[in-house]
Amino acid sequence: MSATFELTIRPRKGWQAVDFKELYVYDELLAFLIWRDVKIRYRQTLLGGLWAVLQPFIALMIFSFIFNRLAHL
């Protein structure tokens, strides 16, 4: 004969203080989540800055090729 259990999870009501014991227990998870957010934010910044430099450079190369080689100007 097996016993069945039912677990009901309900949110806490009102403002709750920070449970520092829980933070200590799950410190690796907290560090991983913080690192993930920082990494994503600065990766987007790097790509945005790189694109801001590459886009005009690529346009310069295309126009230089068109005007020098094809139009002979």
Beta strands, then each sheet from edge to edge (+ up, - down):
end
